[in-house]
Amino acid sequence: MKSALVTGAAGFLGYHICAQLLKEHYYVIGLDNFITGSPQNISDLKNAYPEKFYFANHDVSTPWEVWQNWQNSIPTECFTSLVSVFHFASVASPHLFDKCSLEILAANSQGLKNAIAFADQHKAQVIFASTSEIYGSSTQPLNENNWGYVNSFGPRSCYDEAKRFGEALIYSSNLVNNTQHGVVRIFNTYGPRMNPTDERVVQQFIKNALENKDFLIYGDGTQTRSFCYVDDLISGIIMYAQSKISDPLNLGNDHEITIVALAELIQQLIPCSSKIQFSNKRRDDPIKRQPELKKAYQMLMPWKPTVPLQEGVLRTIQHIKGVSSYAT
């Protein structure tokens, strides 16, 4: 049986990667220090797969020998059959960039360096969670040949530049060590298991509607995003890893929508008295975010995102209702 290691295992995407790998009969080792991850996510994985899921509470930017020495209970087979290291440990919510900027930089530099060294030791492939943010501001759909236009000295730079550095580290490691570590560039993703305090827009608008609070849009609302339901993204990530691809690859959904239209959709799906309010545009906030997915469609055939935005939002609404005290 194959095994994989997932950093950021208690987080939104990390949990879903672990869950899918376990369903596919992998052994999974999870690492997380719970800076934003949920202990409930880890508890649920342990309860569902007590003999296949193993976990260490560890900061990935510190030496990995520490958790390896703690975890004598992990079967040797988890290491000898290791095929993938998914490095997804990083704060990703913009409202935490100021508070967690140094941790973000560390996770995507020293943390990634540790992940690469561990993978190389076990002849496994790293899958690095990069981001659409590496492209910066653009008015066109973004393809993998776009080099990006990013502010290196601003409120979003800790995340944007950390991910760009991570990609450069992957490239140089492959070049010097003749390895095939890979990069997935993830576009806006939403769905169940996101941290309840996370303020990314789909979840925040749903929470506001359920509480009859107004929607606050930064800017005039004409900025666009392309939202991918988490199940679609995870299937693409797993296919990428199993295909042993190493080229950077966009993953997401190429259906584009304005933020005002998103707010109006959620108003339709949740009867509420919430109104749309506008505030000053956030500094360095991208005005357009749409992936070109031609390369993914070719390399991961037959993968395509299949969950329409309305259906995905409805699923997310039901999840948020189910884990909170919101009235139905």
C-alpha positions as semicolon CSV with decimal commas, in nm:
position;residue;x (nm);y (nm);z (nm)
1;M;0,000;0,000;0,000
2;K;0,131;0,347;-0,089
3;S;0,175;0,625;0,166
4;A;0,183;1,004;0,158
5;L;0,270;1,285;0,394
6;V;0,055;1,600;0,409
7;T;0,170;1,919;0,578
8;G;-0,108;2,151;0,689
9;A;-0,321;1,839;0,739
10;A;-0,559;2,011;0,982
11;G;-0,634;2,291;0,740
12;F;-0,900;2,331;0,472
13;L;-0,722;2,179;0,173
14;G;-0,494;1,959;0,383
15;Y;-0,790;1,783;0,542
16;H;-0,953;1,712;0,206
17;I;-0,627;1,579;0,058
18;C;-0,584;1,346;0,356
19;A;-0,945;1,228;0,335
20;Q;-0,924;1,152;-0,037
21;L;-0,591;0,968;-0,008
22;L;-0,728;0,759;0,278
23;K;-1,033;0,672;0,068
24;E;-0,791;0,556;-0,200
25;H;-0,623;0,326;0,057
26;Y;-0,307;0,519;0,124
27;Y;-0,133;0,538;0,458
28;V;-0,125;0,910;0,545
29;I;0,103;1,099;0,784
30;G;-0,027;1,445;0,870
31;L;0,171;1,738;1,010
32;D;0,021;2,059;1,148
33;N;0,085;2,304;1,432
34;F;-0,278;2,430;1,443
35;I;-0,193;2,793;1,375
36;T;-0,516;2,801;1,171
37;G;-0,593;2,430;1,132
38;S;-0,876;2,256;1,315
39;P;-0,818;1,984;1,578
40;Q;-1,164;1,853;1,480
41;N;-1,037;1,779;1,130
42;I;-0,758;1,565;1,272
43;S;-0,991;1,394;1,519
44;D;-1,233;1,305;1,239
45;L;-0,954;1,156;1,026
46;K;-0,819;0,955;1,319
47;N;-1,163;0,821;1,407
48;A;-1,247;0,727;1,048
49;Y;-0,908;0,568;0,968
50;P;-0,743;0,469;1,298
51;E;-0,498;0,226;1,138
52;K;-0,408;0,432;0,829
53;F;-0,382;0,793;0,952
54;Y;-0,099;0,914;1,174
55;F;-0,044;1,267;1,299
56;A;0,229;1,482;1,451
57;N;0,177;1,830;1,598
58;H;0,475;2,004;1,446
59;D;0,587;2,336;1,294
60;V;0,718;2,238;0,951
61;S;0,971;2,523;0,947
62;T;1,160;2,364;1,240
63;P;1,371;2,045;1,207
64;W;1,167;1,740;1,109
65;E;1,387;1,500;1,306
66;V;1,194;1,616;1,612
67;W;0,856;1,477;1,508
68;Q;1,017;1,169;1,358
69;N;1,171;1,091;1,697
70;W;0,834;1,143;1,868
71;Q;0,642;0,919;1,633
72;N;0,773;0,572;1,710
73;S;0,422;0,438;1,661
74;I;0,420;0,511;1,286
75;P;0,466;0,182;1,097
76;T;0,790;0,152;0,904
77;E;0,583;0,085;0,591
78;C;0,460;0,447;0,596
79;F;0,815;0,555;0,519
80;T;0,928;0,274;0,290
81;S;0,619;0,309;0,069
82;L;0,617;0,691;0,062
83;V;0,538;0,829;-0,285
84;S;0,418;1,187;-0,225
85;V;0,477;1,477;0,014
86;F;0,201;1,738;-0,020
87;H;0,336;2,064;0,120
88;F;0,023;2,262;0,204
89;A;0,126;2,416;0,536
90;S;0,070;2,790;0,512
91;V;-0,175;3,050;0,632
92;A;-0,371;3,149;0,320
93;S;-0,640;3,394;0,434
94;P;-0,559;3,759;0,349
95;H;-0,710;3,887;0,674
96;L;-0,429;3,704;0,861
97;F;-0,139;3,820;0,645
98;D;-0,040;4,099;0,885
99;K;-0,060;3,879;1,194
100;C;0,107;3,569;1,046
101;S;0,344;3,715;0,787
102;L;0,664;3,569;0,935
103;E;0,504;3,227;0,978
104;I;0,388;3,235;0,615
105;L;0,737;3,319;0,494
106;A;0,892;3,045;0,709
107;A;0,646;2,773;0,605
108;N;0,703;2,837;0,235
109;S;1,081;2,863;0,256
110;Q;1,241;2,663;0,538
111;G;0,929;2,446;0,571
112;L;0,940;2,362;0,201
113;K;1,316;2,300;0,219
114;N;1,249;2,049;0,499
115;A;0,973;1,883;0,294
116;I;1,204;1,848;-0,007
117;A;1,484;1,699;0,204
118;F;1,240;1,449;0,359
119;A;1,099;1,355;0,019
120;D;1,445;1,314;-0,133
121;Q;1,546;1,089;0,156
122;H;1,254;0,858;0,076
123;K;1,263;0,901;-0,305
124;A;0,918;1,066;-0,302
125;Q;0,779;1,363;-0,494
126;V;0,688;1,695;-0,331
127;I;0,366;1,859;-0,448
128;F;0,395;2,225;-0,353
129;A;0,077;2,427;-0,302
130;S;0,146;2,746;-0,491
131;T;-0,123;3,000;-0,572
132;S;-0,281;3,219;-0,835
133;E;-0,144;3,509;-0,632
134;I;0,200;3,457;-0,787
135;Y;0,060;3,615;-1,105
136;G;-0,023;3,940;-0,929
137;S;-0,243;4,188;-1,114
138;S;-0,363;4,113;-1,466
139;T;-0,660;4,195;-1,690
140;Q;-0,632;3,870;-1,887
141;P;-0,695;3,501;-1,811
142;L;-0,380;3,365;-1,649
143;N;-0,177;3,086;-1,805
144;E;0,135;2,914;-1,680
145;N;0,361;3,122;-1,907
146;N;0,261;3,445;-1,734
147;W;0,553;3,560;-1,516
148;G;0,341;3,777;-1,290
149;Y;0,337;4,137;-1,173
150;V;0,366;4,136;-0,796
151;N;0,445;4,393;-0,527
152;S;0,736;4,259;-0,320
153;F;0,698;4,524;-0,048
154;G;0,336;4,543;0,064
155;P;0,059;4,385;0,273
156;R;0,022;4,077;0,048
157;S;0,390;4,028;-0,029
158;C;0,450;3,783;0,257
159;Y;0,221;3,533;0,083
160;D;0,276;3,618;-0,285
161;E;0,655;3,630;-0,265
162;A;0,677;3,329;-0,032
163;K;0,495;3,121;-0,293
164;R;0,711;3,259;-0,574
165;F;1,022;3,175;-0,372
166;G;0,881;2,826;-0,312
167;E;0,842;2,770;-0,685
168;A;1,201;2,885;-0,740
169;L;1,318;2,646;-0,468
170;I;1,135;2,358;-0,638
171;Y;1,292;2,449;-0,973
172;S;1,646;2,475;-0,835
173;S;1,614;2,156;-0,629
174;N;1,502;1,965;-0,938
175;L;1,784;2,113;-1,143
176;V;2,060;2,045;-0,892
177;N;1,940;1,710;-0,757
178;N;1,779;1,566;-1,072
179;T;1,443;1,531;-0,897
180;Q;1,086;1,579;-1,022
181;H;0,907;1,777;-0,752
182;G;0,593;1,957;-0,869
183;V;0,390;2,277;-0,831
184;V;0,014;2,331;-0,842
185;R;-0,106;2,691;-0,874
186;I;-0,435;2,696;-0,687
187;F;-0,711;2,944;-0,771
188;N;-0,987;3,055;-0,532
189;T;-1,132;2,747;-0,366
190;Y;-1,429;2,715;-0,128
191;G;-1,634;2,447;0,045
192;P;-1,675;2,258;0,374
193;R;-1,408;2,242;0,645
194;M;-1,272;2,594;0,607
195;N;-1,182;2,752;0,942
196;P;-1,502;2,919;1,076
197;T;-1,307;3,240;1,142
198;D;-1,166;3,251;0,789
199;E;-1,288;3,562;0,609
200;R;-1,246;3,450;0,249
201;V;-1,534;3,581;0,051
202;V;-1,766;3,285;-0,020
203;Q;-1,773;3,168;0,340
204;Q;-1,790;3,523;0,477
205;F;-2,088;3,618;0,259
206;I;-2,270;3,297;0,358
207;K;-2,213;3,367;0,728
208;N;-2,329;3,726;0,685
209;A;-2,646;3,616;0,509
210;L;-2,725;3,358;0,777
211;E;-2,683;3,628;1,043
212;N;-2,867;3,896;0,839
213;K;-2,553;4,109;0,836
214;D;-2,465;4,331;0,541
215;F;-2,209;4,217;0,283
216;L;-1,898;4,436;0,285
217;I;-1,725;4,459;-0,053
218;Y;-1,384;4,624;-0,077
219;G;-1,381;4,833;-0,394
220;D;-1,669;4,869;-0,638
221;G;-1,742;4,495;-0,665
222;T;-1,648;4,467;-1,033
223;Q;-1,331;4,275;-0,946
224;T;-1,364;3,913;-1,053
225;R;-1,278;3,573;-0,910
226;S;-1,314;3,219;-1,042
227;F;-1,435;2,994;-0,761
228;C;-1,360;2,622;-0,755
229;Y;-1,547;2,379;-0,530
230;V;-1,303;2,191;-0,311
231;D;-1,388;1,841;-0,441
232;D;-1,296;1,945;-0,795
233;L;-0,966;2,094;-0,683
234;I;-0,866;1,793;-0,473
235;S;-0,934;1,548;-0,757
236;G;-0,703;1,757;-0,978
237;I;-0,429;1,768;-0,714
238;I;-0,440;1,390;-0,659
239;M;-0,433;1,327;-1,035
240;Y;-0,136;1,562;-1,067
241;A;0,054;1,370;-0,799
242;Q;-0,030;1,028;-0,939
243;S;0,073;1,139;-1,289
244;K;0,421;1,237;-1,162
245;I;0,400;1,572;-1,345
246;S;0,651;1,836;-1,235
247;D;0,553;2,136;-1,450
248;P;0,366;2,416;-1,268
249;L;-0,004;2,371;-1,337
250;N;-0,308;2,594;-1,284
251;L;-0,590;2,422;-1,097
252;G;-0,928;2,578;-1,031
253;N;-1,245;2,666;-1,218
254;D;-1,242;2,899;-1,517
255;H;-1,598;3,030;-1,465
256;E;-1,549;3,398;-1,379
257;I;-1,786;3,606;-1,165
258;T;-1,779;3,955;-1,014
259;I;-1,787;3,990;-0,637
260;V;-2,117;4,182;-0,662
261;A;-2,270;3,895;-0,859
262;L;-2,146;3,649;-0,595
263;A;-2,316;3,853;-0,323
264;E;-2,638;3,864;-0,524
265;L;-2,628;3,487;-0,577
266;I;-2,596;3,423;-0,204
267;Q;-2,880;3,668;-0,137
268;Q;-3,095;3,454;-0,368
269;L;-2,995;3,126;-0,202
270;I;-3,035;3,246;0,159
271;P;-3,344;3,456;0,231
272;C;-3,201;3,743;0,434
273;S;-3,219;4,116;0,496
274;S;-2,847;4,161;0,421
275;K;-2,758;4,454;0,198
276;I;-2,445;4,513;-0,009
277;Q;-2,214;4,779;0,131
278;F;-1,892;4,910;-0,024
279;S;-1,563;5,016;0,132
280;N;-1,223;5,130;0,008
281;K;-1,041;4,887;-0,220
282;R;-0,779;4,681;-0,044
283;R;-0,423;4,760;-0,141
284;D;-0,283;4,528;-0,410
285;D;-0,613;4,339;-0,439
286;P;-0,622;4,177;-0,788
287;I;-0,891;4,314;-1,022
288;K;-0,923;3,992;-1,222
289;R;-0,860;3,632;-1,128
290;Q;-0,941;3,376;-1,398
291;P;-0,728;3,073;-1,478
292;E;-0,657;2,940;-1,821
293;L;-0,689;2,563;-1,772
294;K;-0,593;2,437;-2,118
295;K;-0,271;2,281;-1,990
296;A;-0,449;2,106;-1,701
297;Y;-0,715;1,969;-1,934
298;Q;-0,443;1,824;-2,158
299;M;-0,214;1,686;-1,887
300;L;-0,480;1,555;-1,646
301;M;-0,732;1,423;-1,895
302;P;-1,021;1,360;-1,823
303;W;-1,010;1,600;-1,524
304;K;-1,238;1,903;-1,534
305;P;-1,418;2,098;-1,263
306;T;-1,777;1,971;-1,259
307;V;-1,952;2,139;-0,964
308;P;-2,140;2,456;-1,072
309;L;-2,102;2,758;-0,845
310;Q;-2,464;2,754;-0,728
311;E;-2,449;2,386;-0,634
312;G;-2,117;2,428;-0,455
313;V;-2,243;2,729;-0,262
314;L;-2,554;2,534;-0,157
315;R;-2,334;2,249;-0,029
316;T;-2,122;2,499;0,161
317;I;-2,430;2,663;0,313
318;Q;-2,553;2,327;0,441
319;H;-2,215;2,250;0,593
320;I;-2,190;2,587;0,768
321;K;-2,542;2,544;0,904
322;G;-2,457;2,195;1,027
323;V;-2,151;2,298;1,230
324;S;-2,299;2,611;1,385
325;S;-2,600;2,738;1,568
326;Y;-2,754;2,902;1,262
327;A;-3,127;2,854;1,231
328;T;-3,242;2,649;0,932
